[in-house]
Amino acid sequence: MKTTITILVDDQRGEADAVVEHGFSALVETENASILFDTGQTGTALSHNARLLGADMAALSAVVLSHGHYDHSGGLPEVFHGRTDLPLFLHPDAVQPRYRERTNAPPNPVGMPEACARSVRQLDSRTRWITTPTEIDDGIWVTGPIPRRNRFEDTGGRFFLDPGCQTPDVLNDDQAMWFNTQSGIVVLLGCAHAGVTNTLDYVAEVTGAFSIHAVIGGMHLGSANQDRLRFTVSAIQRYQVQLVAPCHCTGQTAMAYLAKHLGPAYRSCSIGHRFIWTRSG
């Protein structure tokens, strides 16, 4: 049985005619399921790129949100338009208002747009609130909240739950997906606000795995110092990861660092990239 990850929305153009935006969306397909992981920022890029890449959005069997930021949830109304049977998996905190503090400027709202929150509220019984590791299809899992055990990790920005920026937002809703293949465990990240190392540690703890085959997605290392980058590389090497494909919010400096220190394990990742594995079992 085959599993494919296709990058539909990203900050970098891998396909010449793709629409680029600051956001992320990936399609996970098996013989029995078609799962959309995040929806990008607007829905426009998602719809255009899905058509360009031959991704059948009408065949979706589930949608998963990695967290509630606008650049991952903004396409929800587009995805759910006319669909009455599509379940949505997300953490309860994903719908709350949130803000990012800026220097010499008012705080920037970065939470789920109101139109998207309305879409979530209208789903009613089709909404699956994830608070623990959850299998959403045969062998495809969502972590739920990820424990923050490594002190060098942070959320990657000055995030708050109020416009006055008094209550820090630790992004408890941040979650990742994983599935097993004949090559090993594959982990799909949205932004990894919980930290790449924390995420890998938790997937290893839940699965009992000593190694992880692949890590793909946004890693939010744009503001990471050299120590955090070094510790992140150390964790990736400790889990013997054979394929590391950072994109979206990882940051160009961090990508260059990862490429330099991970060697052949590093892969470029942008709109249109496909990763294919044979599933185990």
C-alpha positions as CSV (number, residue, x, y, z in Angstrom):
1,M,0.0,0.0,0.0
2,K,1.4,3.4,-1.0
3,T,1.2,6.7,0.8
4,T,2.0,10.1,-0.9
5,I,2.5,13.6,0.5
6,T,2.0,16.4,-2.0
7,I,2.8,20.0,-1.1
8,L,-0.1,22.2,-2.3
9,V,0.6,25.5,-0.6
10,D,4.0,26.9,0.4
11,D,6.0,30.1,0.4
12,Q,8.2,28.8,-2.4
13,R,7.2,27.9,-6.0
14,G,8.2,24.5,-7.1
15,E,5.8,24.5,-10.1
16,A,6.1,27.3,-12.6
17,D,2.4,28.1,-12.7
18,A,1.7,27.6,-9.0
19,V,0.3,30.4,-6.8
20,V,2.6,31.2,-3.9
21,E,1.4,32.6,-0.5
22,H,2.7,32.6,3.0
23,G,1.0,29.5,4.2
24,F,1.1,25.7,4.2
25,S,-1.1,22.8,3.0
26,A,-0.2,19.2,2.2
27,L,-2.3,16.4,0.8
28,V,-1.7,12.9,2.3
29,E,-3.1,10.1,0.1
30,T,-3.4,6.4,0.5
31,E,-5.5,3.8,-1.4
32,N,-8.3,4.4,1.1
33,A,-8.0,8.0,2.3
34,S,-7.3,11.5,1.1
35,I,-6.4,13.8,4.0
36,L,-5.7,17.5,3.8
37,F,-3.2,18.8,6.3
38,D,-3.8,22.5,6.7
39,T,-5.5,24.8,4.1
40,G,-3.1,27.6,3.4
41,Q,-3.9,31.3,4.0
42,T,-6.7,32.2,1.5
43,G,-8.1,29.1,-0.3
44,T,-7.2,30.7,-3.6
45,A,-3.7,29.2,-3.8
46,L,-5.0,25.9,-2.5
47,S,-7.7,25.6,-5.2
48,H,-5.4,26.7,-8.0
49,N,-2.5,24.5,-7.0
50,A,-4.7,21.5,-6.4
51,R,-6.0,21.8,-10.0
52,L,-2.5,22.3,-11.3
53,L,-1.2,19.3,-9.6
54,G,-4.1,17.0,-10.3
55,A,-5.2,16.8,-6.6
56,D,-8.9,15.8,-6.4
57,M,-10.3,18.0,-3.6
58,A,-13.7,16.4,-4.0
59,A,-12.2,13.1,-2.9
60,L,-11.1,14.4,0.5
61,S,-12.0,12.1,3.4
62,A,-10.7,14.4,6.2
63,V,-9.1,17.7,7.0
64,V,-6.5,18.2,9.8
65,L,-5.4,21.5,11.2
66,S,-1.9,21.6,12.7
67,H,-2.9,24.8,14.6
68,G,-5.2,27.8,14.3
69,H,-3.0,30.4,12.7
70,Y,-4.4,32.2,9.7
71,D,-1.8,30.9,7.2
72,H,-2.9,27.3,8.0
73,S,-6.6,27.7,8.5
74,G,-7.6,30.5,5.9
75,G,-8.7,28.0,3.2
76,L,-11.3,26.3,5.4
77,P,-14.4,27.9,3.8
78,E,-13.2,27.0,0.4
79,V,-12.5,23.4,1.4
80,F,-15.8,22.9,3.1
81,H,-18.0,24.7,0.6
82,G,-20.8,22.4,-0.4
83,R,-19.4,19.5,1.7
84,T,-21.6,18.0,4.3
85,D,-19.7,14.8,5.0
86,L,-16.1,16.0,5.6
87,P,-14.7,15.7,9.2
88,L,-12.3,18.3,10.6
89,F,-9.7,17.3,13.2
90,L,-8.2,20.1,15.4
91,H,-7.4,21.1,18.9
92,P,-10.0,23.2,20.8
93,D,-7.6,26.1,21.2
94,A,-7.3,26.5,17.4
95,V,-10.3,28.8,17.2
96,Q,-9.3,31.3,19.8
97,P,-8.2,34.9,18.9
98,R,-4.4,35.3,18.9
99,Y,-1.9,38.1,18.2
100,R,1.8,38.6,17.4
101,E,3.7,41.4,19.0
102,R,5.5,43.7,16.6
103,T,8.2,46.4,17.2
104,N,7.0,49.9,16.6
105,A,3.6,48.7,15.3
106,P,0.3,47.5,16.7
107,P,0.0,43.8,17.4
108,N,-0.9,41.8,14.3
109,P,-3.9,39.4,14.5
110,V,-2.6,36.0,13.5
111,G,-5.5,33.7,14.6
112,M,-8.1,31.9,12.5
113,P,-10.1,34.4,10.4
114,E,-13.7,34.9,11.5
115,A,-15.1,33.4,8.3
116,C,-13.0,30.2,9.1
117,A,-14.2,30.1,12.7
118,R,-17.8,30.3,11.4
119,S,-17.1,27.4,9.1
120,V,-15.8,25.4,12.1
121,R,-18.8,26.3,14.2
122,Q,-21.2,25.2,11.4
123,L,-19.6,21.8,11.2
124,D,-21.1,20.7,14.5
125,S,-20.9,17.0,14.9
126,R,-18.3,16.7,12.1
127,T,-15.7,18.5,14.2
128,R,-13.3,16.2,16.0
129,W,-11.5,18.0,18.9
130,I,-8.1,16.4,19.4
131,T,-6.5,16.4,22.8
132,T,-4.6,13.1,22.7
133,P,-2.8,11.1,20.0
134,T,-5.6,10.1,17.6
135,E,-5.7,7.7,14.7
136,I,-7.7,9.5,12.0
137,D,-7.5,6.8,9.4
138,D,-5.8,3.4,9.1
139,G,-2.3,3.9,10.4
140,I,-2.4,7.8,10.0
141,W,-2.1,9.6,13.3
142,V,-2.3,13.1,14.8
143,T,-0.2,13.8,17.9
144,G,-2.6,16.2,19.7
145,P,-0.8,18.6,22.1
146,I,3.0,18.0,22.3
147,P,4.8,18.2,25.6
148,R,7.4,21.0,25.9
149,R,10.3,19.2,27.5
150,N,13.4,20.7,25.9
151,R,14.3,24.1,27.4
152,F,16.0,25.4,24.2
153,E,12.7,25.2,22.2
154,D,10.3,28.0,21.9
155,T,7.2,28.9,19.8
156,G,9.2,30.9,17.3
157,G,7.7,34.3,18.0
158,R,6.1,36.8,20.4
159,F,2.6,35.3,20.4
160,F,-0.2,36.4,22.7
161,L,-3.9,35.6,23.3
162,D,-4.9,39.3,23.8
163,P,-4.4,42.4,21.7
164,G,-2.6,44.1,24.6
165,C,0.0,41.3,24.5
166,Q,-0.2,40.5,28.2
167,T,-1.1,36.8,28.0
168,P,1.5,34.6,26.2
169,D,0.2,32.1,23.7
170,V,2.1,28.9,24.1
171,L,0.2,27.4,21.1
172,N,-1.0,24.3,22.9
173,D,-3.0,23.5,19.7
174,D,0.2,22.8,17.7
175,Q,0.2,19.2,16.5
176,A,1.8,17.0,13.8
177,M,0.8,14.0,11.8
178,W,2.7,10.7,11.4
179,F,2.4,7.3,9.7
180,N,4.5,4.3,9.4
181,T,6.1,3.0,6.2
182,Q,8.4,0.2,5.2
183,S,11.3,2.7,5.5
184,G,10.1,3.9,9.0
185,I,8.0,6.6,10.5
186,V,7.2,9.7,8.5
187,V,6.4,12.9,10.5
188,L,4.5,15.8,8.8
189,L,4.8,19.3,10.5
190,G,2.7,22.4,10.1
191,C,4.8,25.0,11.8
192,A,6.3,22.9,14.7
193,H,5.5,25.7,17.2
194,A,6.0,23.0,19.9
195,G,9.6,22.6,18.6
196,V,11.0,20.1,16.1
197,T,12.9,18.2,18.8
198,N,9.9,18.1,21.2
199,T,7.7,16.8,18.3
200,L,10.2,14.0,17.4
201,D,10.6,13.1,21.0
202,Y,6.9,12.8,21.5
203,V,6.3,10.7,18.3
204,A,9.1,8.4,19.4
205,E,7.6,8.1,22.9
206,V,4.1,7.4,21.6
207,T,5.2,4.9,18.9
208,G,8.0,3.3,20.8
209,A,10.3,4.0,17.8
210,F,14.0,4.4,18.2
211,S,14.4,6.0,14.7
212,I,12.3,8.2,12.4
213,H,12.6,8.0,8.6
214,A,11.4,11.4,7.4
215,V,10.4,14.9,8.7
216,I,8.6,17.2,6.3
217,G,7.0,20.6,6.7
218,G,7.4,24.0,8.5
219,M,9.9,24.2,11.3
220,H,9.6,27.8,12.5
221,L,13.3,28.3,13.0
222,G,13.6,31.8,11.5
223,S,14.5,33.4,14.8
224,A,16.4,30.4,16.2
225,N,19.9,31.0,17.6
226,Q,22.9,28.8,16.8
227,D,22.4,26.7,20.0
228,R,18.8,25.8,19.0
229,L,19.8,25.0,15.4
230,R,22.6,22.8,16.7
231,F,20.4,21.0,19.1
232,T,17.8,20.5,16.4
233,V,20.3,18.9,14.1
234,S,21.5,16.8,16.9
235,A,18.0,15.5,17.5
236,I,17.5,14.8,13.8
237,Q,20.7,12.8,13.7
238,R,19.9,11.0,17.0
239,Y,16.7,9.7,15.4
240,Q,18.7,8.7,12.3
241,V,16.4,10.7,10.0
242,Q,17.1,9.9,6.4
243,L,14.9,12.6,4.8
244,V,14.5,16.2,6.1
245,A,12.4,18.5,3.9
246,P,11.8,21.9,5.6
247,C,9.6,24.5,4.1
248,H,7.1,27.4,4.8
249,C,8.2,29.1,8.0
250,T,11.5,27.4,8.6
251,G,13.5,30.4,7.4
252,Q,16.2,30.7,4.8
253,T,19.1,30.9,7.2
254,A,17.9,27.9,9.1
255,M,17.4,26.0,5.8
256,A,21.0,26.7,4.8
257,Y,22.2,25.5,8.3
258,L,20.2,22.3,8.0
259,A,21.4,21.7,4.5
260,K,25.0,22.2,5.5
261,H,24.9,19.9,8.6
262,L,22.5,17.2,7.4
263,G,24.2,16.6,4.0
264,P,22.3,14.1,1.7
265,A,19.4,13.8,4.2
266,Y,18.4,17.3,3.3
267,R,15.8,17.8,0.6
268,S,14.3,20.9,-1.0
269,C,10.6,21.3,-0.5
270,S,8.1,23.6,-2.2
271,I,4.8,23.6,-4.0
272,G,4.4,20.5,-6.2
273,H,7.0,18.3,-4.4
274,R,5.8,14.8,-3.9
275,F,7.1,12.2,-1.5
276,I,6.0,8.6,-1.9
277,W,6.4,5.6,0.4
278,T,5.2,2.0,0.6
279,R,3.2,1.6,3.8
280,S,4.2,-1.1,6.3
281,G,1.8,-3.8,7.4
